[in-house]
């Protein structure tokens, strides 16, 4: 496998928060730009945070499949949440668990005041690996 996920025993287990400490990769790196909840014209479709998270990850999946990859090939995520709080972290954690189970990729979450477009509440970009 091109992505090996690990969590050193000397560090706290982060998987309950939807990430792993280390992603070791072998192969070609593929960078996926920030994906968000958008319609065909690129506008956010709603104001529900959970729906925006689902749609952003759906769009990430489309981008990955367009180059012959899938979620299992993701080594790192960067997530951005407008007005981040623990409730939003729980929504994100559930989505990460649904996609990666107990082997989530490395991730950095940033709480932000705003994103690129009005109405955007969530954005995710990724680094994936082709073996």
KAFENUR-V35127 format. One record per residue. N is the residue number from 1. SS is DSSP state (A for helix, B for strand, O for the rest). PHI is phi as a letter, one per 40 degrees, with the letter a starting at -180 (none if undefined). PSI is psi in whole degrees, -180 to 180 (NA if undefined). Layout:
<<N,SS,PHI,PSI> <N,SS,PHI,PSI>>
This chain:
<<1,O,none,143> <2,O,c,-21> <3,B,b,121> <4,B,b,121> <5,B,c,137> <6,B,a,160> <7,O,b,106> <8,O,d,137> <9,O,c,-25> <10,O,c,-10> <11,O,b,154> <12,O,c,148> <13,O,c,115> <14,O,c,-2> <15,A,c,-28> <16,A,c,-20> <17,A,c,3> <18,O,g,28> <19,O,a,166> <20,B,b,158> <21,O,c,-38> <22,B,b,135> <23,B,b,112> <24,B,c,133> <25,B,b,150> <26,O,b,123> <27,O,h,-164> <28,B,c,127> <29,B,c,138> <30,B,b,125> <31,B,b,125> <32,B,b,123> <33,B,c,165> <34,B,d,127> <35,B,b,144> <36,O,a,175> <37,O,c,111> <38,O,a,151> <39,O,c,-173> <40,O,c,-23> <41,O,c,0> <42,O,g,11> <43,O,c,141> <44,O,d,145> <45,O,c,-15> <46,O,a,-177> <47,O,b,3> <48,O,c,120> <49,A,d,-46> <50,A,c,-40> <51,A,c,-42> <52,A,c,-39> <53,A,c,-49> <54,A,d,-48> <55,A,c,-35> <56,A,c,-44> <57,A,c,-32> <58,A,c,-45> <59,A,c,-37> <60,A,c,-43> <61,A,c,-41> <62,A,c,-45> <63,A,c,-43> <64,A,c,-48> <65,A,c,-27> <66,O,c,-19> <67,O,b,21> <68,O,g,23> <69,O,b,173> <70,O,a,-179> <71,A,d,-33> <72,A,c,-20> <73,A,c,-2> <74,B,c,128> <75,B,c,-34> <76,B,a,141> <77,B,b,149> <78,B,b,122> <79,B,b,146> <80,B,b,124> <81,B,b,125> <82,B,c,132> <83,O,f,52> <84,O,d,138> <85,O,a,177> <86,A,c,-31> <87,A,c,-42> <88,A,c,-37> <89,A,c,-39> <90,A,c,-41> <91,A,c,-48> <92,A,c,-44> <93,A,d,-41> <94,A,c,-42> <95,A,c,-45> <96,A,d,-46> <97,A,c,-39> <98,A,c,-34> <99,A,c,-36> <100,A,b,-4> <101,O,g,-133> <102,O,c,15> <103,O,b,55> <104,O,c,154> <105,O,c,171> <106,B,c,146> <107,B,a,143> <108,B,b,127> <109,B,b,133> <110,B,b,126> <111,B,c,131> <112,B,b,161> <113,O,c,-32> <114,O,a,161> <115,O,b,-170> <116,O,c,-37> <117,O,b,148> <118,O,d,137> <119,O,g,-15> <120,O,c,128> <121,O,b,-17> <122,B,a,143> <123,B,a,145> <124,B,b,133> <125,B,b,165> <126,B,a,154> <127,B,b,122> <128,B,b,169> <129,B,b,129> <130,B,c,124> <131,O,c,NA>>
